[in-house]
Amino acid sequence: MATSGKEASIKERVVAGSFIFKIPNGDDKQARVALFRRSSKVRTYHVEEDDASPLDAALREIREETTLPASSLDLLRVGKPYSFIDESIGRKWNINPFAFRLKDVSEGGKGEEGISLDWEHDGIEWFDPMQVNESDEFGGVPKLVDSLRRVWPEYDLGSDAGRVLTEGLQRLRDDHEHGARELAGMAVSTLRDVVHQMSLSHTIDESWWAKVRMVVWHICQSRPSMGAAITSATIKALDTIRIDYALSDVAAANKVQRITQVLDQLLAERHSMTERICQSFTDYVRLNVLCDSKSKKTISILTLSSSSTISSCLSQAASTLGVGLDLRVLESRPLFEGVTPASRVLKDPRHGSDLKVTLYSDASAALAARGVDIVLLGADRISSAGDVNNKIGSLPAVLSARYVTPNVKILVLSDTEKIAGRGSMEEHASEENSSLELSRAWKGTVEGAQVVEDALSRNDPRVAVKNAYFEWVPAGLIDAYVTEKGLWSTEQIQQKSKWISNMSGRFFENY
């Protein structure tokens, strides 16, 4: 198709549009957003082509314009990108909106006092985000409201539905105890609660449908490392909502009732997932571990982190198959979640003297793996190629086991909603967490800890503390994917990944 001269002259630029919020005591009704008065001497947009990502660009710009380091900011929302054309300068702007919460000093941030504006700005003011518009009072910034409403959904939802969404997003962000399946259930529950609240003040029309899709977008962005399960569960829920929303012969009040009932049904169905995965695991052990040795009295399993699904599968398999269980658990620093599955199995009345539980430090993975039959992993995300994202320490455990016990089976226990949309494992976002979780364990016990902490507090560029929760285990190291639908192949994973991508594009393209 031919391109007109006017279209050919349009140049595209990617922009990171950032908002900084103050939210005193976590009360969104008191939230204030910072708007900067720019000097007339500078250009409107700042873009550098060598930024690794729009988020990196956003953090760089904030640091350059306010001196605030990333450690003083908490990523609050990721808005859906959008585009517009400014024909006066022949440019198409692709906007990536972000919202950051300003951390106060008690959280390790610099607070408002840490903001020092550069020469490009004449000043800063704080506003109620619900009152912002594109008038000169707010600087007359092009598309200001379009960007703001994408990171502050309260703008369109209203304060009540917005508060329900915000509280749900906060629960998802702060929960580091439960696995992806539980968080996916929380995500669907949040969607149900927001839809119910919206029904009290919104007419069910095309605008309502767009707002519901916006809600799901924000839920899907709430926990990048758990995003696959959350996205799969909420996309399925959204597809179900769409069916009832589209019914032309049903009154609005009845539509809301039907939608709420359907979401409740989806939540109820989730309770049987663990039981089905347990049955698949028991069948696998019977056919692939015990089949060659009828005299085998005990199965040895190495696992890590906290997964209620893994704990349930272990107990059911041991009791059903009539064998003892030699369970070896890595402690899983920095939060020591490995203690949880050990305690669950110990408390299970189905186990007696045929149970042995041994806890190992993470660095002892090779010792823990000697002679084990199975390395058992959960999954927080499975890529379209079958690579598995799981608790940090999973890859060393697998590699160690492969080396010291070559015949070991590497199994992944996961429901199929953990499968992500198209993309390699390198393309999926990772989750970096507070360095304080590591450094607080050093206090009073590690020589030199205070020196490191002091350097971190000064933002000394020579030192950094990395606290990643998750890492990837390549598909080539995995023997089987044990799901609620039985054993799945990489081909089946690819098909599910394609469905997720197609449905996400359908629902989010034009909300």
C-alpha positions as CSV (number, residue, x, y, z in Angstrom):
1,M,0.0,0.0,0.0
2,A,1.4,3.4,-1.0
3,T,2.3,5.9,1.8
4,S,1.5,9.5,1.3
5,G,4.2,12.1,1.5
6,K,2.6,13.6,4.6
7,E,2.6,10.2,6.4
8,A,6.2,9.5,5.3
9,S,7.3,12.8,6.9
10,I,6.0,11.8,10.3
11,K,8.7,10.7,12.6
12,E,8.0,8.5,15.6
13,R,9.5,8.9,19.1
14,V,9.0,6.9,22.2
15,V,8.3,8.9,25.4
16,A,8.1,7.9,29.0
17,G,5.5,10.0,30.7
18,S,6.1,10.0,34.5
19,F,4.0,11.1,37.4
20,I,5.1,11.3,41.0
21,F,2.5,10.8,43.8
22,K,2.5,11.4,47.5
23,I,0.0,9.1,49.3
24,P,0.1,10.0,53.0
25,N,-0.6,7.0,55.3
26,G,-1.6,5.0,52.2
27,D,-4.9,7.0,51.9
28,D,-5.6,7.5,48.2
29,K,-8.2,10.2,49.1
30,Q,-5.2,12.3,50.3
31,A,-3.1,11.5,47.2
32,R,-1.4,14.3,45.5
33,V,0.4,14.3,42.1
34,A,3.4,16.5,41.3
35,L,3.2,18.8,38.3
36,F,6.3,20.6,37.2
37,R,6.4,24.0,35.7
38,R,8.8,23.8,32.8
39,S,11.0,26.7,31.7
40,S,10.1,28.2,28.3
41,K,13.7,27.8,27.3
42,V,13.6,24.0,27.0
43,R,11.9,21.6,24.7
44,T,8.7,19.8,25.8
45,Y,9.9,16.2,25.5
46,H,13.1,14.4,26.6
47,V,13.9,11.1,24.8
48,E,17.2,9.2,24.5
49,E,17.4,6.4,22.0
50,D,19.9,4.4,24.1
51,D,17.5,3.9,27.1
52,A,17.1,0.1,27.7
53,S,13.3,0.4,28.2
54,P,10.6,3.1,28.7
55,L,10.8,2.4,32.5
56,D,14.6,3.0,32.5
57,A,13.9,6.2,30.6
58,A,11.4,7.3,33.1
59,L,13.7,6.7,36.0
60,R,16.6,8.4,34.2
61,E,14.5,11.5,33.5
62,I,13.3,11.7,37.1
63,R,16.8,11.4,38.4
64,E,18.1,14.1,36.0
65,E,15.3,16.5,36.6
66,T,14.8,16.1,40.4
67,T,18.0,14.3,41.6
68,L,15.7,11.6,43.1
69,P,17.3,8.1,42.8
70,A,15.3,5.0,42.0
71,S,15.6,4.0,45.6
72,S,13.3,6.9,46.6
73,L,10.5,5.8,44.2
74,D,8.1,2.9,44.3
75,L,6.6,1.9,40.9
76,L,2.9,2.4,41.6
77,R,1.2,1.9,38.2
78,V,2.2,1.1,34.6
79,G,-0.3,2.7,32.2
80,K,-1.3,1.3,28.9
81,P,0.8,2.9,26.2
82,Y,-0.9,5.1,23.6
83,S,0.0,7.3,20.6
84,F,-0.9,10.7,19.1
85,I,0.4,12.8,16.2
86,D,1.5,16.4,16.6
87,E,1.2,17.5,13.0
88,S,2.7,21.0,13.8
89,I,6.1,19.4,14.2
90,G,5.5,16.3,12.1
91,R,5.9,13.8,14.9
92,K,4.1,10.8,16.3
93,W,4.5,10.4,20.0
94,N,4.3,6.9,21.5
95,I,3.6,7.5,25.2
96,N,4.4,5.1,28.0
97,P,2.8,6.4,31.2
98,F,4.2,5.5,34.6
99,A,3.2,6.5,38.1
100,F,5.7,6.4,41.0
101,R,5.0,6.8,44.7
102,L,7.5,9.0,46.5
103,K,9.0,7.2,49.5
104,D,9.5,9.0,52.7
105,V,12.7,8.9,54.9
106,S,11.3,6.1,57.1
107,E,11.1,3.8,54.0
108,G,14.7,4.5,53.0
109,G,13.7,7.3,50.5
110,K,14.6,11.0,50.5
111,G,11.0,12.2,50.6
112,E,9.9,15.6,49.2
113,E,12.9,17.3,50.8
114,G,15.1,15.2,48.4
115,I,13.6,16.9,45.3
116,S,16.1,19.4,43.8
117,L,14.9,20.7,40.4
118,D,17.2,21.3,37.5
119,W,17.5,24.4,35.4
120,E,14.7,23.1,33.1
121,H,12.0,23.7,35.7
122,D,10.6,26.8,37.3
123,G,8.9,25.0,40.2
124,I,6.7,22.2,41.4
125,E,3.2,22.0,42.8
126,W,1.1,19.2,44.3
127,F,-2.5,18.6,43.1
128,D,-5.4,16.4,43.9
129,P,-5.2,14.0,40.8
130,M,-9.0,14.0,40.5
131,Q,-9.0,17.8,39.9
132,V,-6.3,17.9,37.2
133,N,-7.3,19.0,33.7
134,E,-5.6,20.4,30.6
135,S,-6.2,24.0,31.4
136,D,-3.3,26.5,31.8
137,E,-3.7,26.1,35.5
138,F,-2.0,22.8,35.2
139,G,0.7,23.9,32.7
140,G,-1.3,23.2,29.5
141,V,0.7,20.0,29.0
142,P,-0.4,18.1,25.8
143,K,-2.4,14.9,26.6
144,L,-1.8,15.4,30.4
145,V,-5.2,13.9,31.3
146,D,-4.9,11.1,28.8
147,S,-1.6,10.0,30.5
148,L,-2.8,10.7,34.0
149,R,-6.0,8.6,33.7
150,R,-4.0,5.7,32.5
151,V,-2.0,5.5,35.7
152,W,-4.7,6.8,38.1
153,P,-7.8,4.8,37.2
154,E,-9.7,6.5,40.0
155,Y,-10.0,9.4,37.5
156,D,-12.5,7.4,35.5
157,L,-13.8,4.8,38.0
158,G,-14.6,7.3,40.7
159,S,-13.3,7.2,44.2
160,D,-15.2,4.2,45.5
161,A,-14.5,1.7,42.7
162,G,-11.0,3.2,42.4
163,R,-10.4,2.6,46.1
164,V,-11.4,-1.1,45.8
165,L,-9.1,-1.5,42.8
166,T,-6.2,0.3,44.6
167,E,-6.6,-1.9,47.7
168,G,-6.7,-5.0,45.6
169,L,-3.5,-4.0,43.7
170,Q,-1.8,-3.2,46.9
171,R,-2.6,-6.7,48.3
172,L,-1.2,-8.3,45.1
173,R,2.0,-6.2,45.3
174,D,2.6,-6.8,49.0
175,D,1.9,-10.6,49.2
176,H,5.2,-12.4,49.1
177,E,3.9,-15.4,51.0
178,H,1.5,-17.0,48.5
179,G,2.3,-18.5,45.1
180,A,1.1,-17.4,41.7
181,R,-2.0,-19.6,41.8
182,E,-3.3,-17.9,45.0
183,L,-2.4,-14.5,43.7
184,A,-4.3,-15.2,40.5
185,G,-7.4,-16.1,42.6
186,M,-6.9,-12.8,44.5
187,A,-6.8,-11.0,41.1
188,V,-10.1,-12.4,40.0
189,S,-11.6,-11.6,43.4
190,T,-10.4,-8.0,43.0
191,L,-12.0,-7.8,39.6
192,R,-15.3,-9.1,40.9
193,D,-15.3,-6.6,43.8
194,V,-14.5,-3.7,41.4
195,V,-17.2,-4.7,38.9
196,H,-19.7,-4.9,41.8
197,Q,-18.7,-1.4,43.0
198,M,-18.9,-0.1,39.5
199,S,-22.4,-1.4,39.1
200,L,-23.6,1.0,41.8
201,S,-22.6,4.1,39.9
202,H,-21.9,3.3,36.3
203,T,-24.3,2.5,33.4
204,I,-23.4,-0.8,31.6
205,D,-22.5,0.5,28.2
206,E,-19.4,0.7,26.0
207,S,-17.8,3.1,28.4
208,W,-18.4,0.6,31.2
209,W,-16.8,-2.2,29.2
210,A,-13.8,0.0,28.4
211,K,-13.3,0.7,32.1
212,V,-13.6,-3.0,33.0
213,R,-10.8,-3.7,30.5
214,M,-8.8,-0.9,32.0
215,V,-9.2,-2.5,35.5
216,V,-8.0,-5.8,34.2
217,W,-5.0,-4.1,32.5
218,H,-3.9,-2.7,35.9
219,I,-4.5,-6.0,37.7
220,C,-2.2,-7.7,35.1
221,Q,0.6,-5.2,35.7
222,S,0.5,-5.4,39.5
223,R,3.1,-8.2,39.9
224,P,5.4,-8.7,36.9
225,S,6.9,-11.9,38.2
226,M,3.4,-13.4,38.8
227,G,1.9,-11.8,35.7
228,A,1.4,-15.0,33.7
229,A,-1.0,-16.5,36.2
230,I,-2.7,-13.3,37.0
231,T,-3.1,-12.4,33.3
232,S,-4.4,-15.9,32.3
233,A,-6.9,-15.9,35.1
234,T,-8.3,-12.4,34.6
235,I,-8.3,-12.7,30.8
236,K,-10.5,-15.8,31.2
237,A,-12.7,-13.9,33.5
238,L,-12.9,-11.0,31.1
239,D,-13.8,-13.3,28.3
240,T,-16.7,-14.6,30.5
241,I,-17.8,-11.1,31.4
242,R,-17.8,-10.2,27.7
243,I,-20.4,-12.8,26.9
244,D,-22.9,-11.5,29.4
245,Y,-22.1,-7.9,28.7
246,A,-23.0,-8.5,25.0
247,L,-26.4,-9.9,25.7
248,S,-28.9,-7.5,24.2
249,D,-32.1,-9.0,25.7
250,V,-31.0,-8.9,29.3
251,A,-31.6,-5.9,31.6
252,A,-28.6,-4.1,33.0
253,A,-29.3,-5.1,36.6
254,N,-29.6,-8.8,35.6
255,K,-26.3,-8.5,33.6
256,V,-24.5,-7.4,36.8
257,Q,-26.0,-10.3,38.7
258,R,-25.0,-12.8,36.0
259,I,-21.5,-11.4,35.8
260,T,-21.0,-11.6,39.5
261,Q,-22.3,-15.1,39.6
262,V,-20.0,-16.2,36.8
263,L,-17.0,-14.7,38.6
264,D,-17.9,-16.4,41.8
265,Q,-18.2,-19.7,39.9
266,L,-14.7,-19.2,38.4
267,L,-13.3,-18.6,41.9
268,A,-15.0,-21.8,43.2
269,E,-13.7,-23.9,40.4
270,R,-10.1,-22.9,41.3
271,H,-10.3,-24.9,44.5
272,S,-10.2,-28.2,42.6
273,M,-7.0,-27.3,40.7
274,T,-4.6,-28.6,43.4
275,E,-6.5,-31.9,43.7
276,R,-6.1,-32.5,40.0
277,I,-2.4,-31.6,40.0
278,C,-1.9,-33.9,42.9
279,Q,-3.4,-36.8,41.0
280,S,-1.2,-36.0,37.9
281,F,1.9,-36.0,40.2
282,T,0.9,-39.3,41.9
283,D,0.4,-41.0,38.5
284,Y,3.8,-39.7,37.3
285,V,5.6,-41.0,40.3
286,R,3.9,-44.4,40.0
287,L,4.8,-44.8,36.3
288,N,8.2,-43.1,36.1
289,V,9.9,-43.5,39.6
290,L,8.5,-46.6,41.2
291,C,7.9,-48.7,38.0
292,D,11.6,-49.9,37.8
293,S,11.9,-50.7,41.4
294,K,8.9,-52.5,43.0
295,S,10.9,-52.9,46.2
296,K,11.5,-49.1,46.6
297,K,10.2,-48.1,50.0
298,T,11.1,-44.4,50.0
299,I,11.2,-41.6,47.4
300,S,13.7,-38.8,47.9
301,I,12.6,-35.3,46.8
302,L,14.4,-32.0,46.8
303,T,12.4,-28.8,46.7
304,L,12.5,-25.1,47.7
305,S,10.4,-22.1,48.5
306,S,6.8,-22.2,49.7
307,S,4.1,-23.9,47.6
308,S,1.0,-25.3,49.0
309,T,0.5,-27.2,45.8
310,I,3.8,-29.0,46.3
311,S,3.1,-29.8,49.9
312,S,-0.3,-31.2,49.0
313,C,1.2,-33.3,46.2
314,L,3.9,-34.7,48.4
315,S,1.5,-35.8,51.1
316,Q,-1.0,-37.3,48.7
317,A,1.6,-39.2,46.7
318,A,3.3,-40.7,49.8
319,S,0.0,-41.8,51.3
320,T,-1.5,-43.1,48.1
321,L,1.6,-45.0,46.9
322,G,2.4,-46.4,50.3
323,V,6.0,-45.2,50.3
324,G,8.1,-43.2,52.7
325,L,9.2,-39.7,52.0
326,D,12.7,-38.3,52.3
327,L,12.1,-34.6,51.8
328,R,15.0,-32.2,51.4
329,V,14.2,-28.5,51.5
330,L,16.4,-25.5,50.7
331,E,15.7,-22.7,53.1
332,S,15.1,-20.1,50.3
333,R,16.6,-16.9,51.4
334,P,16.0,-14.0,52.1
335,L,12.5,-14.7,53.4
336,F,13.2,-18.4,54.3
337,E,10.0,-19.7,52.7
338,G,11.5,-23.2,52.6
339,V,10.5,-23.7,56.2
340,T,6.9,-23.4,55.3
341,P,6.5,-26.6,53.1
342,A,8.6,-28.5,55.7
343,S,6.2,-27.5,58.5
344,R,3.1,-28.3,56.3
345,V,4.3,-31.9,55.7
346,L,5.3,-32.4,59.3
347,K,1.9,-31.3,60.5
348,D,0.1,-33.6,58.0
349,P,-1.4,-36.5,60.0
350,R,-1.0,-38.9,57.0
351,H,2.8,-39.0,57.8
352,G,4.3,-41.0,60.5
353,S,7.7,-42.6,61.0
354,D,8.0,-43.0,57.2
355,L,8.7,-39.3,56.9
356,K,12.2,-37.6,57.1
357,V,12.5,-33.9,56.6
358,T,15.9,-32.2,56.2
359,L,16.4,-28.5,55.8
360,Y,19.5,-27.2,53.9
361,S,21.0,-23.8,53.4
362,D,20.7,-22.6,49.8
363,A,24.4,-22.9,49.3
364,S,24.2,-26.6,50.1
365,A,22.1,-27.5,47.0
366,A,24.7,-30.0,45.7
367,L,24.8,-31.8,49.0
368,A,21.0,-31.8,49.3
369,A,20.7,-33.3,45.8
370,R,22.8,-36.4,46.3
371,G,20.8,-39.5,45.5
372,V,17.4,-37.7,45.1
373,D,14.8,-39.2,42.8
374,I,13.1,-35.9,41.9
375,V,13.7,-32.2,42.0
376,L,10.3,-30.6,42.4
377,L,9.7,-27.0,41.3
378,G,6.7,-24.8,41.3
379,A,6.3,-22.2,38.6
380,D,5.4,-18.5,38.8
381,R,5.6,-18.2,35.0
382,I,6.2,-20.5,32.0
383,S,7.4,-19.0,28.8
384,S,6.0,-19.9,25.4
385,A,9.0,-22.2,24.9
386,G,8.5,-24.0,28.2
387,D,11.2,-22.2,30.3
388,V,10.1,-21.9,33.9
389,N,10.4,-18.9,36.2
390,N,10.6,-19.9,39.9
391,K,12.1,-18.9,43.2
392,I,15.7,-17.7,43.1
393,G,17.9,-20.8,43.7
394,S,15.9,-23.0,41.4
395,L,18.5,-23.1,38.7
396,P,21.5,-23.9,41.0
397,A,19.4,-26.6,42.5
398,V,18.6,-28.2,39.1
399,L,22.2,-27.9,37.8
400,S,23.6,-29.3,41.0
401,A,21.2,-32.2,40.9
402,R,21.9,-33.0,37.3
403,Y,25.6,-33.1,38.1
404,V,25.6,-35.2,41.3
405,T,22.6,-37.4,40.5
406,P,22.5,-37.7,36.7
407,N,19.3,-39.8,36.6
408,V,17.2,-37.4,38.7
409,K,13.9,-36.2,37.3
410,I,13.3,-32.5,37.1
411,L,9.5,-31.9,37.5
412,V,7.5,-28.7,37.4
413,L,4.2,-28.7,39.2
414,S,2.0,-26.0,37.8
415,D,-1.5,-25.2,36.7
416,T,-1.8,-24.2,33.0
417,E,-2.7,-20.6,33.8
418,K,1.0,-19.9,34.7
419,I,1.8,-20.1,30.9
420,A,2.6,-16.6,29.6
421,G,1.9,-15.0,26.3
422,R,4.4,-15.1,23.4
423,G,8.0,-14.1,24.2
424,S,11.3,-15.6,25.3
425,M,12.3,-15.8,29.0
426,E,14.6,-12.8,28.5
427,E,11.7,-10.7,27.3
428,H,9.6,-11.1,30.5
429,A,10.0,-8.5,33.2
430,S,11.9,-9.5,36.4
431,E,11.1,-8.3,39.9
432,E,13.8,-6.6,42.0
433,N,13.0,-6.2,45.7
434,S,14.2,-4.2,48.7
435,S,17.9,-4.6,49.6
436,L,16.8,-4.2,53.2
437,E,15.5,-7.7,53.3
438,L,19.1,-8.9,52.8
439,S,21.0,-6.3,54.8
440,R,18.8,-6.5,57.9
441,A,20.0,-10.0,58.4
442,W,23.6,-8.8,58.6
443,K,23.1,-6.4,61.5
444,G,25.0,-7.4,64.6
445,T,26.3,-10.6,63.0
446,V,28.4,-9.7,60.0
447,E,31.6,-7.7,60.2
448,G,31.6,-4.7,57.9
449,A,27.8,-4.7,57.4
450,Q,27.5,-1.1,58.6
451,V,30.1,0.0,56.1
452,V,28.0,-1.4,53.3
453,E,24.8,0.0,54.7
454,D,26.3,3.4,55.0
455,A,27.4,3.3,51.4
456,L,24.0,2.2,50.2
457,S,22.3,5.1,52.2
458,R,24.7,7.6,50.4
459,N,23.8,6.0,47.0
460,D,27.5,5.2,46.6
461,P,27.8,4.1,42.9
462,R,30.5,1.6,43.8
463,V,28.1,-0.7,45.8
464,A,24.8,-2.4,45.1
465,V,22.7,-5.1,46.8
466,K,20.6,-7.2,44.5
467,N,17.5,-9.0,45.9
468,A,15.9,-10.9,43.1
469,Y,13.1,-13.3,44.0
470,F,12.9,-15.3,40.8
471,E,15.0,-16.8,38.0
472,W,14.6,-18.9,34.9
473,V,15.1,-22.6,34.5
474,P,15.5,-23.4,30.7
475,A,13.1,-25.9,29.2
476,G,15.9,-28.2,28.2
477,L,16.5,-29.0,31.8
478,I,12.9,-30.0,32.6
479,D,11.7,-33.6,32.3
480,A,7.9,-33.0,32.8
481,Y,5.3,-30.4,33.3
482,V,2.7,-31.8,35.7
483,T,-0.6,-29.8,35.5
484,E,-4.3,-30.0,36.4
485,K,-4.8,-31.3,32.9
486,G,-2.2,-34.1,33.1
487,L,1.3,-34.1,31.7
488,W,1.8,-31.2,29.2
489,S,4.2,-31.0,26.3
490,T,6.0,-27.9,25.1
491,E,3.7,-28.0,22.1
492,Q,0.6,-27.7,24.3
493,I,2.4,-24.9,26.2
494,Q,3.0,-23.0,23.0
495,Q,-0.7,-23.3,22.0
496,K,-1.9,-21.9,25.4
497,S,0.7,-19.1,25.1
498,K,-0.7,-18.2,21.7
499,W,-4.3,-18.0,23.0
500,I,-3.2,-15.7,25.9
501,S,-1.5,-13.4,23.4
502,N,-4.4,-13.3,21.0
503,M,-7.0,-12.6,23.8
504,S,-4.8,-9.9,25.4
505,G,-4.5,-8.1,22.1
506,R,-8.2,-8.4,21.5
507,F,-9.2,-6.9,24.9
508,F,-6.4,-4.3,25.4
509,E,-5.9,-2.9,21.9
510,N,-8.4,-0.1,22.1
511,Y,-9.7,0.2,25.6
